[in-house]
Amino acid sequence: MTAETEALLSLQPIEELQPGSFDEARQLIDRCMRPEADLSMSLDFPLLVGAEARARRLVVRSEGRIVAHAAGRLLRVATPARRSFALFDIGAVCTDPAERGRGHARRLVTELLQEARLAGVEAAILWAEVEGFYEKLGFAPAGLETRFLIEPRRLGLGQEADVWPLRQQEIPDLMRLRRQDAFPVRRSLDEARILFNIPRCETRVALEGGRVVAYASLGKGLDFQGVISEWGGVPELVPALARDLMLEFGLEQAMVMGPTWDRRYLRAFSALGFTPEHTDMAMMTVLNGRRLRQALQPHFEQPLPAGDEDLAEALFGRSGLTPPDRVLPFFVWGLDSV
Ligand SMILES: CC(C)(COP(=O)(O)OP(=O)(O)OC[C@H]1O[C@@H](n2cnc3c(N)ncnc32)[C@H](O)[C@@H]1OP(=O)(O)O)[C@@H](O)C(=O)NCCC(=O)NCCS
């Protein structure tokens, strides 16, 4: 396509999605991203595209109809020095099949990134379902994640725990455990309540002396079926939590995800005979390198690269290329990912 043709086809302006059009956008998103599904994406991703979304949502209209959508939600990450940096979490990028190949999705994501850059946001992050699309927009794999395919029988050989279903009044305890991370993504109580109540997300807590010392969450709508994408607290108790969840829901196999740099997590599951699979956590692009360096260089032993291109990889690592002891202990857990 020549630039001229593209310019003609791309005349539709980008608009901010207004509350009156949330339903129309929901229909487009579900039609594009999960046409056969019985659960709307607005329910698995409530803070991005749900009725209570706290996100920047942009659309393209053609003849009055919404034909493309993209959203970004700001994640604020605390640092051990009581500073923070921001990540713009991008998702629900979709274009009506009849309108594809006209640059709508590219323009929407580019606009979101540009707004975030101007607002001083340090970096953007996403979980891509299509290969090639986001690389063209500057994203590259970043962060270290390790997964284990697990089965209940061998989980029973691990440390025992006093496991219970999560009660709503324990959500602040889960937030307390989450804040023990070196670089936690901040969640308000209200946001945590919404996230732990996503449909088809089941959370179990491990108690010691009546106190919550660990938790694990299985599933998240249709997004993480059969996957424990978030856990917190004592890593050695996660196998017992996982076993309880799997037995309760009749799962013979499940997947648990966690940070590669967390040796206790790796040991807890490796010791039970499960094989680690190392992978990238997400895709990222740096938007304001100077600010990101300022926030994170004090916590990083090596000098950081001068250019922005390799900065995310230097800070957070890249699977197979960076040893886990050379990265910052940062991880985005499943309930925050879009
Ligand atoms: C992926 C999707 C959003 C692309 O929308 P679109 O408006 O057709 O994309 P654009 O026209 O802006 O394409 C921009 C670039 O990405 C490329 N691209 C488009 N779709 C792609 C795909 N599925 N895989 C790889 N590259 C793709 C285009 O070739 C184009 O490259 P160019 O800039 O070199 O010409 C659309 O196909 C869609 O809605 N898919 C279903 C939902 C989905 O999977 N969303 C992604 C979530 S991560």
The ligand as a Gaussian input file, in Angstrom:
#p B3LYP/6-31G(d) Opt

LIG

0 1
 C       -4.157000      -7.834000      14.950000
 C       -5.177000      -6.775000      14.520000
 C       -5.526000      -5.903000      15.711000
 C       -4.524000      -5.934000      13.413000
 O       -5.424000      -4.886000      13.063000
 P       -5.283000      -4.039000      11.734000
 O       -6.047000      -2.778000      11.916000
 O       -5.603000      -4.885000      10.566000
 O       -3.705000      -3.774000      11.743000
 P       -2.935000      -2.644000      10.925000
 O       -3.586000      -2.492000       9.592000
 O       -2.801000      -1.444000      11.750000
 O       -1.524000      -3.342000      10.749000
 C       -0.321000      -2.734000      11.176000
 C        0.834000      -3.631000      10.786000
 O        0.744000      -4.893000      11.457000
 C        0.717000      -5.940000      10.511000
 N       -0.281000      -6.908000      10.967000
 C       -1.624000      -6.762000      10.957000
 N       -2.200000      -7.867000      11.448000
 C       -1.226000      -8.721000      11.756000
 C       -1.207000     -10.043000      12.271000
 N       -2.335000     -10.710000      12.589000
 N       -0.017000     -10.617000      12.459000
 C        1.137000      -9.990000      12.135000
 N        1.183000      -8.731000      11.639000
 C        0.017000      -8.121000      11.445000
 C        0.299000      -5.324000       9.213000
 O        0.834000      -6.031000       8.149000
 C        0.864000      -3.939000       9.315000
 O        2.203000      -3.961000       8.930000
 P        2.839000      -2.706000       8.121000
 O        2.761000      -1.535000       9.061000
 O        4.238000      -3.149000       7.851000
 O        1.985000      -2.543000       6.906000
 C       -6.443000      -7.428000      13.927000
 O       -6.056000      -8.398000      12.981000
 C       -7.352000      -8.093000      14.935000
 O       -8.279000      -7.476000      15.446000
 N       -7.094000      -9.381000      15.232000
 C       -7.903000     -10.123000      16.204000
 C       -7.665000      -9.615000      17.616000
 C       -6.222000      -9.735000      18.057000
 O       -5.611000     -10.778000      17.908000
 N       -5.678000      -8.640000      18.623000
 C       -4.316000      -8.554000      19.074000
 C       -4.241000      -8.725000      20.521000
 S       -2.596000      -8.890000      21.067000

